Amino acid sequence: MKLLFLFLAILLVMEPVAPGRHHSLPCLGNKGTCRVSCKKDEKPYLYCRNYQPCCVQSYVKINTSAKEERNHHPKTS
């Protein structure tokens, strides 16, 4: 009987997951989310490991050049 109560308690604590729903995976350094389809205010950018598009908010700027932008200037002597 105690085992049954323990089992029920564990079931109640666990997060309910609707069938067919999966947790979304972050992509592009947490700037985007891997989804089956992007929301209307998002743009697909590249693909995730699970072959879903990486959906990024339309206002996020992505640097596509190989060089990193640097905000500091080298000191001149």
PDB file of N, H, CA, C and O in Angstrom:
ATOM      1  N   MET A   1       0.815  -1.183   0.000  1.00  0.00           N
ATOM      2  CA  MET A   1       0.000   0.000   0.000  1.00  0.00           C
ATOM      3  C   MET A   1       0.871   1.265   0.000  1.00  0.00           C
ATOM      4  O   MET A   1       0.561   2.233  -0.695  1.00  0.00           O
ATOM      5  N   LYS A   2       1.963   1.255   0.781  1.00  0.00           N
ATOM      6  H   LYS A   2       2.216   0.469   1.345  1.00  0.00           H
ATOM      7  CA  LYS A   2       2.871   2.393   0.800  1.00  0.00           C
ATOM      8  C   LYS A   2       3.511   2.595  -0.561  1.00  0.00           C
ATOM      9  O   LYS A   2       3.734   3.729  -0.985  1.00  0.00           O
ATOM     10  N   LEU A   3       3.805   1.508  -1.241  1.00  0.00           N
ATOM     11  H   LEU A   3       3.624   0.587  -0.897  1.00  0.00           H
ATOM     12  CA  LEU A   3       4.396   1.579  -2.568  1.00  0.00           C
ATOM     13  C   LEU A   3       3.436   2.241  -3.559  1.00  0.00           C
ATOM     14  O   LEU A   3       3.863   3.000  -4.429  1.00  0.00           O
ATOM     15  N   LEU A   4       2.156   1.955  -3.427  1.00  0.00           N
ATOM     16  H   LEU A   4       1.809   1.338  -2.721  1.00  0.00           H
ATOM     17  CA  LEU A   4       1.155   2.559  -4.291  1.00  0.00           C
ATOM     18  C   LEU A   4       1.087   4.069  -4.055  1.00  0.00           C
ATOM     19  O   LEU A   4       1.012   4.831  -5.018  1.00  0.00           O
ATOM     20  N   PHE A   5       1.110   4.514  -2.810  1.00  0.00           N
ATOM     21  H   PHE A   5       1.170   3.894  -2.027  1.00  0.00           H
ATOM     22  CA  PHE A   5       1.085   5.942  -2.510  1.00  0.00           C
ATOM     23  C   PHE A   5       2.351   6.634  -3.018  1.00  0.00           C
ATOM     24  O   PHE A   5       2.288   7.762  -3.507  1.00  0.00           O
ATOM     25  N   LEU A   6       3.483   5.972  -2.905  1.00  0.00           N
ATOM     26  H   LEU A   6       3.535   5.056  -2.508  1.00  0.00           H
ATOM     27  CA  LEU A   6       4.732   6.528  -3.410  1.00  0.00           C
ATOM     28  C   LEU A   6       4.645   6.697  -4.924  1.00  0.00           C
ATOM     29  O   LEU A   6       5.039   7.732  -5.461  1.00  0.00           O
ATOM     30  N   PHE A   7       4.137   5.695  -5.598  1.00  0.00           N
ATOM     31  H   PHE A   7       3.817   4.854  -5.162  1.00  0.00           H
ATOM     32  CA  PHE A   7       3.993   5.751  -7.049  1.00  0.00           C
ATOM     33  C   PHE A   7       3.062   6.895  -7.464  1.00  0.00           C
ATOM     34  O   PHE A   7       3.365   7.623  -8.409  1.00  0.00           O
ATOM     35  N   LEU A   8       1.944   7.057  -6.773  1.00  0.00           N
ATOM     36  H   LEU A   8       1.698   6.466  -6.005  1.00  0.00           H
ATOM     37  CA  LEU A   8       1.013   8.138  -7.086  1.00  0.00           C
ATOM     38  C   LEU A   8       1.626   9.509  -6.817  1.00  0.00           C
ATOM     39  O   LEU A   8       1.403  10.453  -7.575  1.00  0.00           O
ATOM     40  N   ALA A   9       2.387   9.616  -5.750  1.00  0.00           N
ATOM     41  H   ALA A   9       2.568   8.850  -5.134  1.00  0.00           H
ATOM     42  CA  ALA A   9       3.045  10.881  -5.432  1.00  0.00           C
ATOM     43  C   ALA A   9       4.052  11.257  -6.522  1.00  0.00           C
ATOM     44  O   ALA A   9       4.153  12.422  -6.905  1.00  0.00           O
ATOM     45  N   ILE A  10       4.780  10.282  -7.006  1.00  0.00           N
ATOM     46  H   ILE A  10       4.697   9.336  -6.695  1.00  0.00           H
ATOM     47  CA  ILE A  10       5.756  10.531  -8.079  1.00  0.00           C
ATOM     48  C   ILE A  10       5.037  10.971  -9.345  1.00  0.00           C
ATOM     49  O   ILE A  10       5.498  11.888 -10.025  1.00  0.00           O
ATOM     50  N   LEU A  11       3.928  10.342  -9.671  1.00  0.00           N
ATOM     51  H   LEU A  11       3.554   9.597  -9.118  1.00  0.00           H
ATOM     52  CA  LEU A  11       3.171  10.731 -10.856  1.00  0.00           C
ATOM     53  C   LEU A  11       2.636  12.154 -10.760  1.00  0.00           C
ATOM     54  O   LEU A  11       2.616  12.877 -11.756  1.00  0.00           O
ATOM     55  N   LEU A  12       2.206  12.557  -9.582  1.00  0.00           N
ATOM     56  H   LEU A  12       2.223  11.969  -8.773  1.00  0.00           H
ATOM     57  CA  LEU A  12       1.687  13.904  -9.409  1.00  0.00           C
ATOM     58  C   LEU A  12       2.777  14.962  -9.504  1.00  0.00           C
ATOM     59  O   LEU A  12       2.518  16.074  -9.965  1.00  0.00           O
ATOM     60  N   VAL A  13       3.981  14.636  -9.079  1.00  0.00           N
ATOM     61  H   VAL A  13       4.191  13.732  -8.704  1.00  0.00           H
ATOM     62  CA  VAL A  13       5.081  15.585  -9.096  1.00  0.00           C
ATOM     63  C   VAL A  13       5.634  15.773 -10.495  1.00  0.00           C
ATOM     64  O   VAL A  13       6.091  16.861 -10.844  1.00  0.00           O
ATOM     65  N   MET A  14       5.596  14.723 -11.295  1.00  0.00           N
ATOM     66  H   MET A  14       5.225  13.839 -11.011  1.00  0.00           H
ATOM     67  CA  MET A  14       6.139  14.804 -12.648  1.00  0.00           C
ATOM     68  C   MET A  14       5.335  15.787 -13.477  1.00  0.00           C
ATOM     69  O   MET A  14       4.119  15.900 -13.323  1.00  0.00           O
ATOM     70  N   GLU A  15       6.034  16.506 -14.369  1.00  0.00           N
ATOM     71  H   GLU A  15       7.022  16.415 -14.494  1.00  0.00           H
ATOM     72  CA  GLU A  15       5.374  17.476 -15.239  1.00  0.00           C
ATOM     73  C   GLU A  15       4.554  16.738 -16.291  1.00  0.00           C
ATOM     74  O   GLU A  15       5.083  15.876 -16.992  1.00  0.00           O
ATOM     75  N   PRO A  16       3.293  17.061 -16.408  1.00  0.00           N
ATOM     76  CA  PRO A  16       2.491  16.392 -17.429  1.00  0.00           C
ATOM     77  C   PRO A  16       2.919  16.837 -18.829  1.00  0.00           C
ATOM     78  O   PRO A  16       3.108  18.028 -19.076  1.00  0.00           O
ATOM     79  N   VAL A  17       3.067  15.891 -19.727  1.00  0.00           N
ATOM     80  H   VAL A  17       2.914  14.923 -19.526  1.00  0.00           H
ATOM     81  CA  VAL A  17       3.473  16.173 -21.097  1.00  0.00           C
ATOM     82  C   VAL A  17       2.361  15.720 -22.023  1.00  0.00           C
ATOM     83  O   VAL A  17       1.944  14.562 -21.993  1.00  0.00           O
ATOM     84  N   ALA A  18       1.891  16.630 -22.833  1.00  0.00           N
ATOM     85  H   ALA A  18       2.230  17.570 -22.857  1.00  0.00           H
ATOM     86  CA  ALA A  18       0.831  16.287 -23.782  1.00  0.00           C
ATOM     87  C   ALA A  18       1.413  15.389 -24.874  1.00  0.00           C
ATOM     88  O   ALA A  18       2.570  15.563 -25.256  1.00  0.00           O
ATOM     89  N   PRO A  19       0.637  14.439 -25.378  1.00  0.00           N
ATOM     90  CA  PRO A  19       1.140  13.566 -26.427  1.00  0.00           C
ATOM     91  C   PRO A  19       1.502  14.374 -27.668  1.00  0.00           C
ATOM     92  O   PRO A  19       0.771  15.274 -28.081  1.00  0.00           O
ATOM     93  N   GLY A  20       2.639  14.033 -28.248  1.00  0.00           N
ATOM     94  H   GLY A  20       3.233  13.302 -27.913  1.00  0.00           H
ATOM     95  CA  GLY A  20       3.080  14.713 -29.454  1.00  0.00           C
ATOM     96  C   GLY A  20       3.854  15.997 -29.201  1.00  0.00           C
ATOM     97  O   GLY A  20       4.397  16.573 -30.144  1.00  0.00           O
ATOM     98  N   ARG A  21       3.921  16.460 -27.973  1.00  0.00           N
ATOM     99  H   ARG A  21       3.480  15.992 -27.207  1.00  0.00           H
ATOM    100  CA  ARG A  21       4.674  17.673 -27.663  1.00  0.00           C
ATOM    101  C   ARG A  21       6.057  17.293 -27.159  1.00  0.00           C
ATOM    102  O   ARG A  21       6.218  16.365 -26.367  1.00  0.00           O
ATOM    103  N   HIS A  22       7.039  18.024 -27.632  1.00  0.00           N
ATOM    104  H   HIS A  22       6.908  18.778 -28.276  1.00  0.00           H
ATOM    105  CA  HIS A  22       8.411  17.797 -27.212  1.00  0.00           C
ATOM    106  C   HIS A  22       8.952  19.099 -26.646  1.00  0.00           C
ATOM    107  O   HIS A  22       8.489  20.182 -27.006  1.00  0.00           O
ATOM    108  N   HIS A  23       9.916  18.991 -25.775  1.00  0.00           N
ATOM    109  H   HIS A  23      10.292  18.111 -25.483  1.00  0.00           H
ATOM    110  CA  HIS A  23      10.565  20.182 -25.255  1.00  0.00           C
ATOM    111  C   HIS A  23      11.370  20.810 -26.382  1.00  0.00           C
ATOM    112  O   HIS A  23      11.994  20.099 -27.169  1.00  0.00           O
ATOM    113  N   SER A  24      11.361  22.122 -26.465  1.00  0.00           N
ATOM    114  H   SER A  24      10.854  22.700 -25.826  1.00  0.00           H
ATOM    115  CA  SER A  24      12.104  22.802 -27.513  1.00  0.00           C
ATOM    116  C   SER A  24      13.576  22.892 -27.115  1.00  0.00           C
ATOM    117  O   SER A  24      13.911  23.068 -25.943  1.00  0.00           O
ATOM    118  N   LEU A  25      14.427  22.770 -28.097  1.00  0.00           N
ATOM    119  H   LEU A  25      14.155  22.628 -29.049  1.00  0.00           H
ATOM    120  CA  LEU A  25      15.861  22.828 -27.874  1.00  0.00           C
ATOM    121  C   LEU A  25      16.388  24.201 -28.261  1.00  0.00           C
ATOM    122  O   LEU A  25      15.992  24.742 -29.293  1.00  0.00           O
ATOM    123  N   PRO A  26      17.275  24.777 -27.453  1.00  0.00           N
ATOM    124  CA  PRO A  26      17.855  26.066 -27.823  1.00  0.00           C
ATOM    125  C   PRO A  26      18.885  25.896 -28.933  1.00  0.00           C
ATOM    126  O   PRO A  26      19.516  24.846 -29.049  1.00  0.00           O
ATOM    127  N   CYS A  27      19.050  26.936 -29.745  1.00  0.00           N
ATOM    128  H   CYS A  27      18.537  27.789 -29.650  1.00  0.00           H
ATOM    129  CA  CYS A  27      20.054  26.911 -30.806  1.00  0.00           C
ATOM    130  C   CYS A  27      20.647  28.307 -30.969  1.00  0.00           C
ATOM    131  O   CYS A  27      20.120  29.274 -30.419  1.00  0.00           O
ATOM    132  N   LEU A  28      21.717  28.412 -31.704  1.00  0.00           N
ATOM    133  H   LEU A  28      22.146  27.626 -32.151  1.00  0.00           H
ATOM    134  CA  LEU A  28      22.432  29.669 -31.917  1.00  0.00           C
ATOM    135  C   LEU A  28      22.779  30.361 -30.608  1.00  0.00           C
ATOM    136  O   LEU A  28      22.564  31.563 -30.455  1.00  0.00           O
ATOM    137  N   GLY A  29      23.308  29.606 -29.682  1.00  0.00           N
ATOM    138  H   GLY A  29      23.482  28.630 -29.807  1.00  0.00           H
ATOM    139  CA  GLY A  29      23.710  30.178 -28.401  1.00  0.00           C
ATOM    140  C   GLY A  29      22.547  30.764 -27.633  1.00  0.00           C
ATOM    141  O   GLY A  29      22.657  31.860 -27.083  1.00  0.00           O
ATOM    142  N   ASN A  30      21.438  30.054 -27.589  1.00  0.00           N
ATOM    143  H   ASN A  30      21.349  29.164 -28.036  1.00  0.00           H
ATOM    144  CA  ASN A  30      20.207  30.461 -26.890  1.00  0.00           C
ATOM    145  C   ASN A  30      19.510  31.663 -27.522  1.00  0.00           C
ATOM    146  O   ASN A  30      18.646  32.273 -26.893  1.00  0.00           O
ATOM    147  N   LYS A  31      19.872  32.012 -28.757  1.00  0.00           N
ATOM    148  H   LYS A  31      20.574  31.516 -29.269  1.00  0.00           H
ATOM    149  CA  LYS A  31      19.172  33.092 -29.453  1.00  0.00           C
ATOM    150  C   LYS A  31      17.945  32.564 -30.189  1.00  0.00           C
ATOM    151  O   LYS A  31      17.039  33.328 -30.523  1.00  0.00           O
ATOM    152  N   GLY A  32      17.917  31.263 -30.441  1.00  0.00           N
ATOM    153  H   GLY A  32      18.652  30.642 -30.170  1.00  0.00           H
ATOM    154  CA  GLY A  32      16.811  30.671 -31.181  1.00  0.00           C
ATOM    155  C   GLY A  32      16.317  29.398 -30.527  1.00  0.00           C
ATOM    156  O   GLY A  32      16.837  28.962 -29.500  1.00  0.00           O
ATOM    157  N   THR A  33      15.283  28.801 -31.152  1.00  0.00           N
ATOM    158  H   THR A  33      14.861  29.155 -31.986  1.00  0.00           H
ATOM    159  CA  THR A  33      14.671  27.587 -30.627  1.00  0.00           C
ATOM    160  C   THR A  33      14.405  26.633 -31.784  1.00  0.00           C
ATOM    161  O   THR A  33      13.900  27.048 -32.827  1.00  0.00           O
ATOM    162  N   CYS A  34      14.740  25.361 -31.606  1.00  0.00           N
ATOM    163  H   CYS A  34      15.150  25.025 -30.759  1.00  0.00           H
ATOM    164  CA  CYS A  34      14.451  24.344 -32.617  1.00  0.00           C
ATOM    165  C   CYS A  34      12.974  23.984 -32.534  1.00  0.00           C
ATOM    166  O   CYS A  34      12.490  23.556 -31.486  1.00  0.00           O
ATOM    167  N   ARG A  35      12.256  24.160 -33.652  1.00  0.00           N
ATOM    168  H   ARG A  35      12.649  24.508 -34.503  1.00  0.00           H
ATOM    169  CA  ARG A  35      10.834  23.847 -33.699  1.00  0.00           C
ATOM    170  C   ARG A  35      10.492  23.214 -35.037  1.00  0.00           C
ATOM    171  O   ARG A  35      11.246  23.336 -36.002  1.00  0.00           O
ATOM    172  N   VAL A  36       9.355  22.540 -35.091  1.00  0.00           N
ATOM    173  H   VAL A  36       8.742  22.441 -34.307  1.00  0.00           H
ATOM    174  CA  VAL A  36       8.876  21.959 -36.349  1.00  0.00           C
ATOM    175  C   VAL A  36       8.540  23.074 -37.331  1.00  0.00           C
ATOM    176  O   VAL A  36       8.862  22.972 -38.515  1.00  0.00           O
ATOM    177  N   SER A  37       7.898  24.133 -36.855  1.00  0.00           N
ATOM    178  H   SER A  37       7.636  24.216 -35.893  1.00  0.00           H
ATOM    179  CA  SER A  37       7.610  25.294 -37.688  1.00  0.00           C
ATOM    180  C   SER A  37       7.771  26.547 -36.843  1.00  0.00           C
ATOM    181  O   SER A  37       7.456  26.557 -35.653  1.00  0.00           O
ATOM    182  N   CYS A  38       8.265  27.600 -37.476  1.00  0.00           N
ATOM    183  H   CYS A  38       8.521  27.592 -38.442  1.00  0.00           H
ATOM    184  CA  CYS A  38       8.512  28.848 -36.758  1.00  0.00           C
ATOM    185  C   CYS A  38       7.212  29.625 -36.587  1.00  0.00           C
ATOM    186  O   CYS A  38       6.282  29.493 -37.382  1.00  0.00           O
ATOM    187  N   LYS A  39       7.169  30.437 -35.537  1.00  0.00           N
ATOM    188  H   LYS A  39       7.925  30.544 -34.891  1.00  0.00           H
ATOM    189  CA  LYS A  39       6.024  31.312 -35.306  1.00  0.00           C
ATOM    190  C   LYS A  39       6.061  32.446 -36.323  1.00  0.00           C
ATOM    191  O   LYS A  39       7.064  32.643 -37.010  1.00  0.00           O
ATOM    192  N   LYS A  40       4.951  33.197 -36.415  1.00  0.00           N
ATOM    193  H   LYS A  40       4.137  33.038 -35.858  1.00  0.00           H
ATOM    194  CA  LYS A  40       4.868  34.232 -37.448  1.00  0.00           C
ATOM    195  C   LYS A  40       5.856  35.375 -37.240  1.00  0.00           C
ATOM    196  O   LYS A  40       6.193  36.068 -38.200  1.00  0.00           O
ATOM    197  N   ASP A  41       6.327  35.592 -36.018  1.00  0.00           N
ATOM    198  H   ASP A  41       6.054  35.029 -35.238  1.00  0.00           H
ATOM    199  CA  ASP A  41       7.297  36.655 -35.770  1.00  0.00           C
ATOM    200  C   ASP A  41       8.741  36.134 -35.724  1.00  0.00           C
ATOM    201  O   ASP A  41       9.637  36.839 -35.262  1.00  0.00           O
ATOM    202  N   GLU A  42       8.965  34.918 -36.196  1.00  0.00           N
ATOM    203  H   GLU A  42       8.236  34.345 -36.572  1.00  0.00           H
ATOM    204  CA  GLU A  42      10.300  34.311 -36.208  1.00  0.00           C
ATOM    205  C   GLU A  42      10.714  33.973 -37.638  1.00  0.00           C
ATOM    206  O   GLU A  42       9.879  33.821 -38.530  1.00  0.00           O
ATOM    207  N   LYS A  43      12.034  33.860 -37.829  1.00  0.00           N
ATOM    208  H   LYS A  43      12.712  33.984 -37.105  1.00  0.00           H
ATOM    209  CA  LYS A  43      12.594  33.469 -39.121  1.00  0.00           C
ATOM    210  C   LYS A  43      13.375  32.173 -38.936  1.00  0.00           C
ATOM    211  O   LYS A  43      14.080  32.024 -37.938  1.00  0.00           O
ATOM    212  N   PRO A  44      13.266  31.221 -39.885  1.00  0.00           N
ATOM    213  CA  PRO A  44      14.097  30.020 -39.793  1.00  0.00           C
ATOM    214  C   PRO A  44      15.538  30.357 -40.190  1.00  0.00           C
ATOM    215  O   PRO A  44      15.771  31.050 -41.180  1.00  0.00           O
ATOM    216  N   TYR A  45      16.485  29.866 -39.419  1.00  0.00           N
ATOM    217  H   TYR A  45      16.296  29.303 -38.614  1.00  0.00           H
ATOM    218  CA  TYR A  45      17.900  30.099 -39.705  1.00  0.00           C
ATOM    219  C   TYR A  45      18.658  28.818 -39.423  1.00  0.00           C
ATOM    220  O   TYR A  45      18.651  28.328 -38.293  1.00  0.00           O
ATOM    221  N   LEU A  46      19.303  28.277 -40.420  1.00  0.00           N
ATOM    222  H   LEU A  46      19.309  28.675 -41.337  1.00  0.00           H
ATOM    223  CA  LEU A  46      20.021  27.010 -40.333  1.00  0.00           C
ATOM    224  C   LEU A  46      19.091  25.877 -39.867  1.00  0.00           C
ATOM    225  O   LEU A  46      17.871  26.039 -39.844  1.00  0.00           O
ATOM    226  N   TYR A  47      19.673  24.745 -39.501  1.00  0.00           N
ATOM    227  H   TYR A  47      20.664  24.614 -39.519  1.00  0.00           H
ATOM    228  CA  TYR A  47      18.896  23.619 -38.996  1.00  0.00           C
ATOM    229  C   TYR A  47      19.558  23.036 -37.766  1.00  0.00           C
ATOM    230  O   TYR A  47      20.778  23.089 -37.615  1.00  0.00           O
ATOM    231  N   CYS A  48      18.749  22.486 -36.898  1.00  0.00           N
ATOM    232  H   CYS A  48      17.758  22.442 -37.020  1.00  0.00           H
ATOM    233  CA  CYS A  48      19.237  21.869 -35.666  1.00  0.00           C
ATOM    234  C   CYS A  48      19.645  20.423 -35.939  1.00  0.00           C
ATOM    235  O   CYS A  48      19.463  19.915 -37.045  1.00  0.00           O
ATOM    236  N   ARG A  49      20.195  19.773 -34.925  1.00  0.00           N
ATOM    237  H   ARG A  49      20.343  20.187 -34.027  1.00  0.00           H
ATOM    238  CA  ARG A  49      20.607  18.371 -35.064  1.00  0.00           C
ATOM    239  C   ARG A  49      19.434  17.444 -35.327  1.00  0.00           C
ATOM    240  O   ARG A  49      19.606  16.369 -35.902  1.00  0.00           O
ATOM    241  N   ASN A  50      18.228  17.859 -34.904  1.00  0.00           N
ATOM    242  H   ASN A  50      18.089  18.732 -34.437  1.00  0.00           H
ATOM    243  CA  ASN A  50      17.055  17.020 -35.121  1.00  0.00           C
ATOM    244  C   ASN A  50      16.347  17.382 -36.438  1.00  0.00           C
ATOM    245  O   ASN A  50      15.186  17.023 -36.634  1.00  0.00           O
ATOM    246  N   TYR A  51      17.049  18.094 -37.345  1.00  0.00           N
ATOM    247  H   TYR A  51      17.992  18.385 -37.186  1.00  0.00           H
ATOM    248  CA  TYR A  51      16.564  18.459 -38.680  1.00  0.00           C
ATOM    249  C   TYR A  51      15.375  19.413 -38.646  1.00  0.00           C
ATOM    250  O   TYR A  51      14.637  19.511 -39.626  1.00  0.00           O
ATOM    251  N   GLN A  52      15.179  20.111 -37.542  1.00  0.00           N
ATOM    252  H   GLN A  52      15.779  20.031 -36.745  1.00  0.00           H
ATOM    253  CA  GLN A  52      14.143  21.126 -37.457  1.00  0.00           C
ATOM    254  C   GLN A  52      14.810  22.487 -37.635  1.00  0.00           C
ATOM    255  O   GLN A  52      15.979  22.652 -37.289  1.00  0.00           O
ATOM    256  N   PRO A  53      14.075  23.465 -38.172  1.00  0.00           N
ATOM    257  CA  PRO A  53      14.680  24.788 -38.329  1.00  0.00           C
ATOM    258  C   PRO A  53      14.924  25.462 -36.988  1.00  0.00           C
ATOM    259  O   PRO A  53      14.165  25.284 -36.036  1.00  0.00           O
ATOM    260  N   CYS A  54      15.991  26.233 -36.935  1.00  0.00           N
ATOM    261  H   CYS A  54      16.608  26.377 -37.708  1.00  0.00           H
ATOM    262  CA  CYS A  54      16.295  27.038 -35.762  1.00  0.00           C
ATOM    263  C   CYS A  54      15.538  28.348 -35.933  1.00  0.00           C
ATOM    264  O   CYS A  54      15.909  29.171 -36.770  1.00  0.00           O
ATOM    265  N   CYS A  55      14.494  28.550 -35.159  1.00  0.00           N
ATOM    266  H   CYS A  55      14.193  27.882 -34.479  1.00  0.00           H
ATOM    267  CA  CYS A  55      13.626  29.718 -35.280  1.00  0.00           C
ATOM    268  C   CYS A  55      14.171  30.849 -34.420  1.00  0.00           C
ATOM    269  O   CYS A  55      14.353  30.698 -33.212  1.00  0.00           O
ATOM    270  N   VAL A  56      14.431  31.993 -35.067  1.00  0.00           N
ATOM    271  H   VAL A  56      14.284  32.116 -36.049  1.00  0.00           H
ATOM    272  CA  VAL A  56      15.027  33.145 -34.392  1.00  0.00           C
ATOM    273  C   VAL A  56      14.070  34.323 -34.532  1.00  0.00           C
ATOM    274  O   VAL A  56      13.472  34.517 -35.590  1.00  0.00           O
ATOM    275  N   GLN A  57      13.924  35.106 -33.469  1.00  0.00           N
ATOM    276  H   GLN A  57      14.410  34.948 -32.610  1.00  0.00           H
ATOM    277  CA  GLN A  57      13.093  36.303 -33.526  1.00  0.00           C
ATOM    278  C   GLN A  57      13.584  37.209 -34.654  1.00  0.00           C
ATOM    279  O   GLN A  57      14.789  37.296 -34.891  1.00  0.00           O
ATOM    280  N   SER A  58      12.674  37.879 -35.348  1.00  0.00           N
ATOM    281  H   SER A  58      11.695  37.808 -35.155  1.00  0.00           H
ATOM    282  CA  SER A  58      13.040  38.681 -36.515  1.00  0.00           C
ATOM    283  C   SER A  58      13.957  39.854 -36.168  1.00  0.00           C
ATOM    284  O   SER A  58      14.688  40.335 -37.034  1.00  0.00           O
ATOM    285  N   TYR A  59      13.933  40.328 -34.909  1.00  0.00           N
ATOM    286  H   TYR A  59      13.339  39.938 -34.205  1.00  0.00           H
ATOM    287  CA  TYR A  59      14.770  41.466 -34.530  1.00  0.00           C
ATOM    288  C   TYR A  59      16.199  41.066 -34.152  1.00  0.00           C
ATOM    289  O   TYR A  59      17.040  41.945 -33.963  1.00  0.00           O
ATOM    290  N   VAL A  60      16.498  39.777 -34.038  1.00  0.00           N
ATOM    291  H   VAL A  60      15.815  39.063 -34.192  1.00  0.00           H
ATOM    292  CA  VAL A  60      17.838  39.322 -33.651  1.00  0.00           C
ATOM    293  C   VAL A  60      18.772  39.425 -34.849  1.00  0.00           C
ATOM    294  O   VAL A  60      18.467  38.913 -35.926  1.00  0.00           O
ATOM    295  N   LYS A  61      19.914  40.091 -34.661  1.00  0.00           N
ATOM    296  H   LYS A  61      20.162  40.507 -33.787  1.00  0.00           H
ATOM    297  CA  LYS A  61      20.902  40.214 -35.726  1.00  0.00           C
ATOM    298  C   LYS A  61      21.920  39.090 -35.589  1.00  0.00           C
ATOM    299  O   LYS A  61      22.418  38.815 -34.497  1.00  0.00           O
ATOM    300  N   ILE A  62      22.220  38.451 -36.707  1.00  0.00           N
ATOM    301  H   ILE A  62      21.815  38.675 -37.594  1.00  0.00           H
ATOM    302  CA  ILE A  62      23.160  37.339 -36.716  1.00  0.00           C
ATOM    303  C   ILE A  62      24.343  37.727 -37.572  1.00  0.00           C
ATOM    304  O   ILE A  62      24.182  38.116 -38.729  1.00  0.00           O
ATOM    305  N   ASN A  63      25.534  37.623 -37.006  1.00  0.00           N
ATOM    306  H   ASN A  63      25.665  37.308 -36.066  1.00  0.00           H
ATOM    307  CA  ASN A  63      26.757  37.955 -37.715  1.00  0.00           C
ATOM    308  C   ASN A  63      27.153  36.769 -38.578  1.00  0.00           C
ATOM    309  O   ASN A  63      27.465  35.700 -38.053  1.00  0.00           O
ATOM    310  N   THR A  64      27.147  36.943 -39.906  1.00  0.00           N
ATOM    311  H   THR A  64      26.894  37.812 -40.332  1.00  0.00           H
ATOM    312  CA  THR A  64      27.479  35.840 -40.809  1.00  0.00           C
ATOM    313  C   THR A  64      28.915  35.889 -41.298  1.00  0.00           C
ATOM    314  O   THR A  64      29.344  34.987 -42.018  1.00  0.00           O
ATOM    315  N   SER A  65      29.675  36.919 -40.927  1.00  0.00           N
ATOM    316  H   SER A  65      29.327  37.652 -40.342  1.00  0.00           H
ATOM    317  CA  SER A  65      31.065  36.996 -41.344  1.00  0.00           C
ATOM    318  C   SER A  65      31.938  36.141 -40.433  1.00  0.00           C
ATOM    319  O   SER A  65      31.546  35.814 -39.313  1.00  0.00           O
ATOM    320  N   ALA A  66      33.108  35.786 -40.916  1.00  0.00           N
ATOM    321  H   ALA A  66      33.426  36.052 -41.826  1.00  0.00           H
ATOM    322  CA  ALA A  66      34.010  34.944 -40.145  1.00  0.00           C
ATOM    323  C   ALA A  66      34.684  35.732 -39.027  1.00  0.00           C
ATOM    324  O   ALA A  66      35.069  35.158 -38.009  1.00  0.00           O
ATOM    325  N   LYS A  67      34.827  37.032 -39.210  1.00  0.00           N
ATOM    326  H   LYS A  67      34.515  37.498 -40.037  1.00  0.00           H
ATOM    327  CA  LYS A  67      35.481  37.863 -38.195  1.00  0.00           C
ATOM    328  C   LYS A  67      34.472  38.278 -37.148  1.00  0.00           C
ATOM    329  O   LYS A  67      33.313  38.560 -37.453  1.00  0.00           O
ATOM    330  N   GLU A  68      34.933  38.311 -35.903  1.00  0.00           N
ATOM    331  H   GLU A  68      35.875  38.082 -35.656  1.00  0.00           H
ATOM    332  CA  GLU A  68      34.092  38.802 -34.811  1.00  0.00           C
ATOM    333  C   GLU A  68      34.166  40.318 -34.776  1.00  0.00           C
ATOM    334  O   GLU A  68      35.218  40.911 -35.013  1.00  0.00           O
ATOM    335  N   GLU A  69      33.028  40.933 -34.477  1.00  0.00           N
ATOM    336  H   GLU A  69      32.173  40.451 -34.285  1.00  0.00           H
ATOM    337  CA  GLU A  69      33.036  42.378 -34.322  1.00  0.00           C
ATOM    338  C   GLU A  69      33.639  42.711 -32.966  1.00  0.00           C
ATOM    339  O   GLU A  69      33.338  42.066 -31.962  1.00  0.00           O
ATOM    340  N   ARG A  70      34.490  43.724 -32.952  1.00  0.00           N
ATOM    341  H   ARG A  70      34.735  44.248 -33.768  1.00  0.00           H
ATOM    342  CA  ARG A  70      35.132  44.136 -31.700  1.00  0.00           C
ATOM    343  C   ARG A  70      34.807  45.592 -31.472  1.00  0.00           C
ATOM    344  O   ARG A  70      34.905  46.415 -32.383  1.00  0.00           O
ATOM    345  N   ASN A  71      34.427  45.899 -30.274  1.00  0.00           N
ATOM    346  H   ASN A  71      34.348  45.230 -29.534  1.00  0.00           H
ATOM    347  CA  ASN A  71      34.031  47.264 -29.932  1.00  0.00           C
ATOM    348  C   ASN A  71      35.183  48.104 -29.406  1.00  0.00           C
ATOM    349  O   ASN A  71      35.035  49.319 -29.271  1.00  0.00           O
ATOM    350  N   HIS A  72      36.320  47.502 -29.105  1.00  0.00           N
ATOM    351  H   HIS A  72      36.440  46.515 -29.215  1.00  0.00           H
ATOM    352  CA  HIS A  72      37.422  48.274 -28.578  1.00  0.00           C
ATOM    353  C   HIS A  72      38.423  48.581 -29.693  1.00  0.00           C
ATOM    354  O   HIS A  72      38.546  47.836 -30.665  1.00  0.00           O
ATOM    355  N   HIS A  73      39.125  49.684 -29.529  1.00  0.00           N
ATOM    356  H   HIS A  73      39.025  50.290 -28.739  1.00  0.00           H
ATOM    357  CA  HIS A  73      40.128  50.102 -30.508  1.00  0.00           C
ATOM    358  C   HIS A  73      41.513  49.833 -29.927  1.00  0.00           C
ATOM    359  O   HIS A  73      41.736  50.026 -28.732  1.00  0.00           O
ATOM    360  N   PRO A  74      42.437  49.391 -30.770  1.00  0.00           N
ATOM    361  CA  PRO A  74      43.795  49.141 -30.247  1.00  0.00           C
ATOM    362  C   PRO A  74      44.455  50.463 -29.839  1.00  0.00           C
ATOM    363  O   PRO A  74      44.231  51.501 -30.461  1.00  0.00           O
ATOM    364  N   LYS A  75      45.256  50.403 -28.803  1.00  0.00           N
ATOM    365  H   LYS A  75      45.438  49.560 -28.297  1.00  0.00           H
ATOM    366  CA  LYS A  75      45.961  51.605 -28.319  1.00  0.00           C
ATOM    367  C   LYS A  75      47.088  51.940 -29.285  1.00  0.00           C
ATOM    368  O   LYS A  75      47.806  51.066 -29.773  1.00  0.00           O
ATOM    369  N   THR A  76      47.214  53.214 -29.537  1.00  0.00           N
ATOM    370  H   THR A  76      46.632  53.923 -29.141  1.00  0.00           H
ATOM    371  CA  THR A  76      48.314  53.670 -30.388  1.00  0.00           C
ATOM    372  C   THR A  76      49.323  54.404 -29.538  1.00  0.00           C
ATOM    373  O   THR A  76      48.947  55.147 -28.631  1.00  0.00           O
ATOM    374  N   SER A  77      50.611  54.205 -29.819  1.00  0.00           N
ATOM    375  H   SER A  77      50.915  53.601 -30.555  1.00  0.00           H
ATOM    376  CA  SER A  77      51.647  54.842 -29.014  1.00  0.00           C
ATOM    377  C   SER A  77      52.210  56.031 -29.726  1.00  0.00           C
ATOM    378  O   SER A  77      53.100  56.700 -29.201  1.00  0.00           O
TER     379      SER A  77
END
